[in-house]
Amino acid sequence: MHVPVMLAECLEYLGVKPDGVYLDATAGLGGHTRAIAERLTSGYVIACDRDAESLEIARKNTADLAARIRFYHVSFARLEEMIGAEGLPRLDGLLADLGVSKYQLTESERGFSLMADGPLDMRLDRAQKETAADIVNFTSEKELAGLIYQLGEERRSRKISRAIVRARPIRTTGQLARLIESAAPRTEKIHPATRTFMALRLAVNRELEELDALLASLPRWMKAGGRVVILSFHSLEDRRVKQSFQAMARAGRARILTRHVVRPSEEEIEGNPPSRSAKLRAVEML
């Protein structure tokens, strides 16, 4: 069952108006989208995602609310183009949950999880060409080490990169996870390959560049009084969101609603362990 992360907190900070227009920039399987749509009367939700398969599941999961939801298969970088092309109004609220969905993690053929063996893929949009296997097998040792260090914040990046280059070709997630565990044995609770897998996912999908595009365009999309709520799951994302919100506040474009980052409750973490690393930040546009 799909459990949307920090749902009550997201709705509280969005302050959904029954006649408002809202954008769920990462619809995923539709959990947040449904909750927003349920609170609307004459308003509607624009539900977007890069992952066409997830979006189709979201459409089925919210079929009873179809009159209040418009679906678009689009990345952050193309959101502004889509909003312009569709002639959509300025937004009353925007929500972005930057995490990977349970569906993506549990479907081994998608290649996101180091716990289930599958092809080394990791594409959010399977229409794009480059996969994680391309990066792992064709990037130079030095460049690969830099990528793992910068995007995965992995201190043992050089050791891991050296082991990867020597073991090429690497085709599956299981093969890569076992190789990293052998080259850099476990020293903490998380699997030794966790940070490398994250780095590869961010690189394949250009997730930080996509997030930067989303943050830069907010002042052009949002109504005065419109609210932006973003859930991030690691420090590279959270830092970008925090700095962008602070810059908008200094420029007189927004008011920060979350003086300190908001985290999930102990009860939520117990019932939905993947939520443990979530961080919520919100602003109101001026």
N, C-alpha and C positions, 0 to 999 in steps of 0.2 A: 504494500500500500504506500502511495506517495504522501509524504508528510512535508508540507511547506515549512521552511525554517523561519522562526521568529514571526509567525503569522500575526499574532495579536499586536506585537510591537510595530510591525510594518503598517498595519491598518491604523493604529493610533497616530503614527507620525504622518501618514498620508492624509488623514482627516477627510475621508471620502465624502464628497457631496453627491446627492442622488442624481443631479443633472450634470455632473462633471464629465470631462473627457480625460481618460487616464491611459498611460502607456506602460505596459508591462514589457520591458525591453528584453527580458529573458524568461519567456513564458514557460519553458521547460515542459513539464507534464500538466501544467494548468492549475496548480494549487493556489498560488497567489491570484492568478487571473480570476478564478472562480470566486474567491472571497471578495474581490473588488466588485465584480459583476453583480453579486448577490445584494450589494448595498446600493445599486443604481436603480433609477426609474427611467428617466428620459435620457440619461447619460450612456456612455459606452466605453469599453476598454479596447485599446489597440494592443493585441497580443503578438509579440515578435520573438523570433528565435532563429539562430543560424542553423540549428539542427532540424531538418525537415521531418525526420522520423519522430522526434519528440513533439514537434508541433502538431503532427497528425494525431498523436495520442492525446495531447491537450484538447484538440478539437472534439474528440470522442468523449473525453472526461467532462466537458462543459457543454455538451450538446443541448441540454435543457435550458441553457442560457444563451443560445446562439444569437438571439436578437440583440444582445447587448455586447457582443464581442466581434471584433474584426481581426482576422489572422493575416500575418505577413511573414514570409520566409526571408529574413533580411539580417545582415550583420549590423553592429553598432556604426561602423564607418559609412554604411549606406542608409541609415535611418533618416537622416536629414533629407536626402534625395527622395526617399519614399514618402515622407510627410509632405514635401512640396508637390510631388507628382500626384498625390491623392487629394490635395487641397484640404488637408486636415487643419483644424483650428489649433491655436496655442493650447497647451496642456494645463490642466488643473493639477496633475500629479504624474510623477514618473517613478517607477520601481525597477531596480535592477538587482537581481540575485546572481552574483558572479560565480557561484559554485557549480560543480558538475553534478548532474542529476543521478539519482540511484539507478535509473534505467541505463544511463551511459556506463556507469561503473559495473553493473551486474551483467550486461550483455558482453560476453567475452570477445565476440567478433569486432566490437568497437575498439578494443585495444587500449582502454584507459586504465584498467586495473592490473596491478602487479600480483593480485591474489588469484586471478583466473587466467589461464593460458589462452592466448588468442593472437591474431596477427598484430604486428607492431604498427598500429594505425593512428589513433588518437585524434582524427579529424572531427571537429564539431559539424562541419559542413562537408559531407562526403562527395560533393561535387568538385571540391578543390583537389589539385593534383598531389601536392607534397604531403607525405605521411611521416610519421615518426621514424619509420624504417629508413626513409631517404636521408634524414638528418643523421641517424646513428651510423649508417653505412658509408656515407659519402662526405661527411664533414671532416676537416683536418683535425688531428689530435689536439692541437693548440686551441682552435676555435671551439671545438666541442667542450674542452675543459672550461673555457671562458663562459660558454653558454650555461653549463651545469652550475658553475659558481655564481654567476650573476642572477639567473632566473630561479635556480633551486636553492641558492644560499647554502650550497654544499661545500664544506671545507675540504673534503677529500676529492675534489673534482679532478685533479690531475691524475691521481691514482686510478680513478674510475674511467676516465677518458682513455688512459693507456691500456687498461684491460679491455675496453670495448674495441679499440682499434686492432689489438692483437687477435681478438676473437672473431672478427668479421668473416663472413656475413652473419648478421643477427636478424632473425626473422620474426620471432615471437616475444610476447611480453614475459612469458615464463623463462625463456632463455636469457633475456636481459636481466631479469630480477635475480636469477641464480648466479649469473656472472658477477653482478655488483655485490651480492652478498658474500661471494668468495673473495673478491678483491678488497672489499671494505666491510669487514665483519661488524655485526651489530654491537653498538655501544650505548644504545638508548632504547626506549620502548618502541619507537616506530621502526618499520622495516628499513634496512640500509638503502634500499632503492627508492624510497618514497620521494626524496627531494629531486632525484634525477628524473623520475617519471613526471613530476610537476614541471620541471624545467622544459622537458620535451613537449609536454602538452601546451605550455605557454608559447613556446617557439613555433610549433606547428600551426597554431591558430592565431598567432600574432595578438594574443589576448591583451597585453599591456598597451599596444598601439591602438587596439580597438577601444579600450577603456579611455585612453587619452582623447580619442575622437568624440566619444560620448560626452565626456566632461566638458570639452571645449565648446560644444554646441548647445549646452543647456540654456544659456541666457537667450538664445534665439528661439527656442521652442516653448519656453514656459511662460505662463501668465504671471502677472504680479500677484503674489499670494499663492502661487502654485508651489507644490512641495515635491522635493526630490528625496527619495529614500534609497540608499545603496547598501547592500549586504556584501561584504568581502570576506575572504577566507584565508588570506595570508598577507604578510606584511607589505609585500611589493604593491599589491592592490590597495590596501588600506592607506598606505602612505600617499599614494596618488590622489585618492578620494579626499583625504584630510587636507592636503595642500591645496587642491582645487577649491574646496569649500572655503578655506581660509582666504584664498585670493579673491574669490567672489565677494566675501564679506568685507574685506578691506576696500574693495572697489565700490562698495555700496550697492551691489547687485543682489545680495542675499543676506539672510539672517540665519545663523547657525542654530538649529533646534537641539542638537545633541552636544552639550558642552563637553561631555566626556563620551567616549565610545560606549555604545550599548551592547551588552553581551547576553546570550541566552540564559534563562534561569536554570538552576540545578535540576528542576523537574523536567524541563525540556531536554536537557542533555541526557538525563537518565532514560527518557522515553525515545529519544531520537539522537543517538550518539554522534552522527555526522554533523550535528549542529554545533558541536563543542568549540570549533574554531571560528564561528561566525562573529562578525563585528558589524554593527549597524551605525551608520551616520546619516543625518538628515539636515536639509536646509529648506527655508522658505524664501522664494524669490521675491525681490522688491521691485 
